[in-house]
């Protein structure tokens, strides 16, 4: 279990949000906190009764599985949102040029149309998480297995449609919930690493993971990179048989040096290799400067600014 409560001192960056949007964040947080409290009280009432059959764990309340609070999740989620699209409302519904998928929410969670690509699709997982938390979704969204917009052209043309406005509003009103989802993805990273990492490198990978996970700044690094480039354990996320996720970065770190310096160095090396191995038509060289800027935020001094 990852003790993310240590993130408490990661204050919101002063330039992250304006006064108008602070109200939206506060409202989103308070609504979701009230919902969690209601569910906890209901569970306590239910537990006071005699149970005739064993009950299953309530998967709708991630706080029962982690000491993470909504407030702490929001702090780190805002940083991820800033990294993805400068924490803008319009950025909550995006489809980047030359990409085969929509990027939605504070984590720019991937949603493919009819044809899936090589990257792990996370937006359907977020929708499932929302339903488990009691969010009611319209049929077109809740039962839609694939992104209803077939390509970027159609997506951009439909920006002012009723469906798009609903989606934007949903993502705006569930900021804290999305932040929880980011944190839960990190909790699932460790079992994935233990299962898929090469046995000869497992000790090093886990050692580097735990060196970061025990510090507040390190937890931000792990949450953000998992959202940014994945676990690194999915076979489809490879170019020339080389991955670029968390597993590859941890594997490239030295255990006897500063973990933040090593993570940043290893991450840049892994991403350079990805670009070198990438299909020429993707022109991934254009992303490298932005990726490196994001990696620079992992420096503890940068986090404190």
N, C-alpha and C positions, 0 to 999 in steps of 0.2 A: 504494500500500500504506500502511496506517495503522500507525504505530508505537505500539502500545498499551502497550509495556513501560514507558513513562514513568509509568504509573499506580502504580508500586511504592510510593509513599509514601502512597497513600490508605488509611489504616489502617481496620480494621473499627470502626464506631461502637461505643462501649463498651456501649450499651444495646441493641445489635442482637440478640444471641443470649445464651442462658443457658448455664451450664456443661454441663448435660445435653446440649444440642443441639450444643455445640462438638465432642463426640465424633462425632456423625453427620457433621458437615461434614468433620472430619479424615479419617474413614473413607472418605467419598465421594471426597475429593481423592486420597487415597493409592491407592485402587483404580484410579481413572482414570489417574493418573500411571503406575502400573505397567503398565496396558494400553498406553498410548502408548509406553512404553519397550520393551515386548515387540515392538510393531509396528515401531518404528524399527530394533531389532536384526534382526528378520526381513527388513526391507527391505535392510539393509546386507549380510546374507548372500546375499540374492537378487541384489543388484547386483554381487557379486563373481563371479558366474557369467557366462558368455558369453551374451548375449541374442541369440536368433535372430530375434526380431521386436520392433519398437518397443513399449514398454510405456506404458500410459496413466498419468497422474498418479494417485496414491492419494488420492482425495477423502475417504477415511475419516479422514485425519489433517490437521486444519486447521492444525496447527503447521508443516506443510511449506509453507504459503502465507502464514504470518504469524509474526513474532517474538513474538507473544503467548504467554505461559506460562499454564498452568492456574491458578497462584497469583494472577497479576495479573487474570485473567478472573474468578476467584472474588471478589476484592475489589470489583470494580465490580458484579458480579452480585448480591452481597449488598445493595448500596445500592439496586439496582433492586427487589429483593425487598422491602426495607423500604418503598420507595415504594408498591408495589402492595398489600401486605397486612400491613404491620408485621412482615414476616419470620416469619409463623406457619405451622406445619405445616398447620393446617386451611385456611389461605388458599391452599394449593397446588391445591386443587380447589374452585372457586367458580363460582357463577352468580348474578350480581347481579340485583336486582329490575328489572323493566321492560327487561331486555336479552334479545336473541334468541339468545344464544350462551353457552357455558361459557367460563370464564376459568381456564386451567390453568398450573401451574408458576410459577417465580419471576418470570416476565415476564407472567403472566396472558395467556398466548398464547390466541388466539381459536380456538374450534372450534364450527362451526355444525352443527345437525341437518340434516334433509332440505332445508330451504330456506335458502339462503345470503343474507346481508345485504350491505350496502354496504362493510363494512370488510374489510381484508385479513386472510385466515385464515392464522394462523401456526402453530397447533398441528400440523397435518399436516406442515408443513415440519420442525418439531422431531422428529416421529416418523421422518421420512426420514433426518434427520441422525443420530438414534440408531442406526438400522439400519446406516448407513454406518460408524458407529463400533464396530459389532459387538455392539450390544445386541439380545438376542433378545426379541421381543415375542410375546405370545400371539396366536392367529389373530384373536380378536374385536377386538383393538386394532390389530395390524399390518396387517390387510386391511380395516379399517373406514374407508371414505372419508368418512363423516359421523359426527358425534357420536351415539352410540347412545341418548342420552337426548333425547327429543323436545322437552322444554320444562323450565323451571325447576322446576315442581311435581314432575315425575317425577324430576328430578335430585336434589332435596332429599329426596324420599321414599326414594331409593335410597342415601343417604349411607353406610349401614352395610353395603352389599352386598359380595359377594366381589369383583366387578369394581371397585367404587369403592375398596375397600381396596387392591387390587392397584395401581390407578392412583396412589393417594396414596403407596404405598410406592415405586413406580417413580420418581416425581418427587422424593421425599425422597432416594433413593439416587443421583440423577444431577444433583446441584446444580452441580458443576463443569462438567459437559457442557452444561447449560442456559446457564451463563455464557459458555461458548465460543460457543454458538449466538447469543447476544446480540451478541457482538463481531463475528461473521461477518456478521450483518445490517448492522452499520455499514460493514463493508468493501464491501458491495454497494450502499451508499447513494450513493457518489460516482458510479459509472457510471450509476445511475438519474437522478441530478440532471443529469449531463452530457447525457443523452439527452432528457430531458423538459422541462428548464427553458427558458423563453422566451429566445431568442438575445440579445435586447436586455438581459436581466437576468442572463445566465449569468455574466458576469465578476464582478458583485457577489456573486452567490450563492456562487460558488466561492471568492472572496476571503474571505468571512465564514466559510465552512466551514474553510478552511485556517488562519485565525487561531485558531480554537478547537482544531482537530486537533493543533496543534503544542504544546499544553500539556496536562499531566496532568489538571487539573481540567476543561479543555475537552473532553477525550475522554469523561469521565463525562457531561457535558452532552449530547453528541451521541448516545452509546449509549442513554442514558435516554430522550431525546426521540423517537428513532427507535422505540424499543419502546413508548413512551407514545402517540404520535400518528402514527407512520408516516413514510414518506418525503415524502408530499405530492404524489406523482407519479401516483397511481392515480385515474383519472377518476371512479370510483364514490364515492370519498371526498370528496364535495363537498356543500355546501348552497348553493343559489342560485349555483351555479358557482364557489363560493369554497372552497378547501381550507384545511386547518389543520395540515399536516404540516411536516416539517423544511424543505422547499423554501420554503414560504410565510414561515416564521419568518426564515430566512436572507435572503430577499428584502426583508424589512421592516427589516433592520438597517442602520445607517449604518456605513460602513467606517472613519470617522475618529474613532470614539469607542470606549470600552472595550467589548470584545466580549462580556463577561459581562453587563454592564449592558444592552447593546443586545439581546442574545439574550432576556434576561428581559423587557424592555419589549415587544419584538416578539412574543414568545410569548403574553404576556397579551393583547395587542391582537388577535392571530389567534384566540385562544380566545374572547374576548368576541364577536368577529364570528361565530364558529361558533354560539355560543349564540343570538345574535340571529337567525341564519338557520335555526336548527333547527326541525323540525316541532313545533308546540305540544304534541302528545301525548307527546313524549319528555321534556318538562320538564327540559331540560339545565341550566337555571339552578341546579338543586340541586347540580350537580357543580363549579361554578365555584370556590367557596372552596377545595375540596380540590385542584383543579388548580393554583390559584395557590400553595398551600402547597408543592406539589411543585416548582413553578418556583423558589420561593425557595431550594431546596436547591442550585440551580446557582451561587449566590454562592460564590466560593472560600473566604471566611471560614467559611461554613456547612459546607463540606466538610471543613474542618480541625478542626471541633469534635468 
